[in-house]
Amino acid sequence: MSLNLAHNTAWEHPQTVRLFANKPPDERMVAYLSGASPASRVLDLGCAGGRNAYWLARQGFDLYALDASWAMVEHTRNRLRPYLGQAVLQRVLLGRMDDLGVFRCCTFDTVLAFGVLHFAQSRAEFDRALKEITRVTKLGGRLLLSLHSPRSNLDGAVLRLTEEPSVYLRASGRKQVMLEPAQLDQWVGEWGFEPLAPTDEITTPTERGWRTTVRGQYVLTP
Ligand SMILES: C[S@@+](CC[C@H](N)C(=O)[O-])C[C@H]1O[C@@H](n2cnc3c(N)ncnc32)[C@H](O)[C@@H]1O
């Protein structure tokens, strides 16, 4: 099967799968969930090669993971099979972040969206994803996310803004939504998420430039 819903074949390359799979689990997620009840239901959106899903499955969390790349889904399923058995087929799903129709309303205690929301091609797609995240999160549930700031220099060149505010054009020709911390707080705040901690940012070198990542932790309020 070679279905790829991300419309970006780069995610299908075995090298890319390995690159993301071999990263250690997200430190903030580990710190945040280490004290949580394993009965917590967690959704890992854009799970890639499963670095976080693997940690969650090993800890015994009630885990679901979703990615738009078939290669990523397949890799994560294989990795989690020793812990979840055949249930991986229901737990690790091929799908898009802006259509979470497989999940009922108010299902998750925690939603993780690390490095995925910025792949929205427009504010409309970004908002559809936020609407879906809001729908599937329990009231009082948490959203941990990270995305690229427009101060990133990912391709070794100044980013080009498109005609739509906060939507930038990458060297690959693909668009990305990129937000400053205050903008991110505002955009997710419009869906009822309030910051649990100050939204911060971290800058790391990339092959051709640098990446500034904005990191937020939110709680869903009525
Ligand atoms: C940078 S990686 C994410 C990294 C992963 N969350 C982690 O922390 O290691 C981006 C992932 O998002 C997936 N992706 C891209 N667009 C998506 C979409 N619209 N819906 C769901 N997943 C998407 C890609 O296939 C890729 O696996």
The ligand as a Tripos MOL2 file, in Angstrom:
@<TRIPOS>MOLECULE
LIG
   27    29     1     0     0
SMALL
NO_CHARGES

@<TRIPOS>ATOM
      1 C1          8.2780   16.7410   11.6170 C.3       1 LIG1
      2 S1          7.4280   15.2250   11.5370 S.3       1 LIG1
      3 C2          6.6500   15.1090   13.1130 C.3       1 LIG1
      4 C3          7.5130   14.6690   14.1710 C.3       1 LIG1
      5 C4          6.8670   13.8780   15.2900 C.3       1 LIG1
      6 N1          5.6390   14.4390   15.8310 N.3       1 LIG1
      7 C5          7.9270   13.8120   16.3340 C.2       1 LIG1
      8 O1          7.7890   14.5060   17.3570 O.co2     1 LIG1
      9 O2          8.8980   13.0970   16.0770 O.co2     1 LIG1
     10 C6          5.9630   15.6080   10.6700 C.3       1 LIG1
     11 C7          5.0180   14.4300   10.5140 C.3       1 LIG1
     12 O3          3.7420   14.9750   10.2340 O.3       1 LIG1
     13 C8          3.1410   14.2010    9.2110 C.3       1 LIG1
     14 N2          2.1660   15.0550    8.5260 N.ar      1 LIG1
     15 C9          2.3680   16.0300    7.6220 C.ar      1 LIG1
     16 N3          1.2060   16.6010    7.2650 N.ar      1 LIG1
     17 C10         0.2440   15.9690    7.9840 C.ar      1 LIG1
     18 C11        -1.1760   16.1020    8.0730 C.ar      1 LIG1
     19 N4         -1.8190   16.9960    7.3370 N.pl3     1 LIG1
     20 N5         -1.8420   15.2960    8.9140 N.ar      1 LIG1
     21 C12        -1.1930   14.3580    9.6560 C.ar      1 LIG1
     22 N6          0.1430   14.1820    9.6090 N.ar      1 LIG1
     23 C13         0.8460   14.9820    8.7930 C.ar      1 LIG1
     24 C14         4.2850   13.7490    8.3180 C.3       1 LIG1
     25 O4          3.9350   12.6130    7.5810 O.3       1 LIG1
     26 C15         5.3800   13.5170    9.3520 C.3       1 LIG1
     27 O5          5.4020   12.1910    9.7840 O.3       1 LIG1
@<TRIPOS>BOND
     1     1     2 1
     2     2     3 1
     3     2    10 1
     4     3     4 1
     5     4     5 1
     6     5     6 1
     7     5     7 1
     8     7     8 2
     9     7     9 1
    10    10    11 1
    11    11    12 1
    12    11    26 1
    13    12    13 1
    14    13    14 1
    15    13    24 1
    16    14    15 ar
    17    14    23 ar
    18    15    16 ar
    19    16    17 ar
    20    17    18 ar
    21    17    23 ar
    22    18    19 1
    23    18    20 ar
    24    20    21 ar
    25    21    22 ar
    26    22    23 ar
    27    24    25 1
    28    24    26 1
    29    26    27 1
@<TRIPOS>SUBSTRUCTURE
     1 LIG1         1 GROUP 0 **** ****
